[in-house]
């Protein structure tokens, strides 16, 4: 809807669904956001989360030294694009990236300076992390090791959820993770009993890993004040991690007290790897470095078959053949089919009236079961 330059008027595709974190940021005070925008890594990460139209508006204003009259900007917008353009201005205004002025448009000076610094690489604030000195006797972990660690930690959480009540899970998450699952409404304890997965938890299991991670992190952010954590420092650290380099070690020397305290939590989620809990260096995993990108947050397979694709065959008698050896995928399939046989790289099950009713009772919709099956085929 906004022209690539003031001499041409163009249309762009409709805006995609906004990232869940943007709604949380819009609910924060101007003072909180102003503190957050002092970090170049935070501004770059938020810019990545914006929709295409909001990013285009920001880039058109980023290098201007003075405000531009609103009528001038509106001349770049087609009549068809007026509604989404106005909606984008509202989003940027709620984020305090643009002022509420109806007559002139200019970026928040703090946001503008920090984003410029992020793009040009200026400054020495350590906003993007301070790389640790290389040690030939104790080299940084390989990307493969980090991927294996992240997958093991993350699947421990999901395995516990899908196996709750049965007692059959390979490992139990930390108490901090269990509290987060409970406060998120994904698991619940009735009259002091063991945690049980809820209807929301069943639906959570069928979401993509990136969506799952942000659901937990948003609850983590909501709990920050109650845990006496500085919300700006928490957000800044998450954004810092999202801009770091996978496979590199970073120093904790310039982290705040809140951020150092976050290391233990993020280790439990598989986002941070450390040699020892008290280590003065850490490595972000793929779960952390993809927080604000569209890249997948987890490797497709680690420690299982090297096949790049899975296959599902559904016969007319509702018998299902799923070619996978991933224990978590099999456990999730068991939520809506009845398993009959299991082989090294194949499970056989059947869709029955009872298995479908069980899935519907747990809050799993037909669309969610179908989309999970598609992800398994394309994993």
Helices and strands as residue ranges (DSSP letters): H 20-26, H 30-36, H 40-49, H 52-62, E 68-69, H 70-74, H 82-94, E 104-105, H 109-120, H 143-162, H 175-183, E 187-188, E 196-197, H 199-205, H 209-222, H 231-242, E 249-251, H 257-269, E 272-273, E 281-284, H 286-289, E 311-314, E 319-323, H 327-333, E 338-343, E 346-350, H 353-361, H 366-377
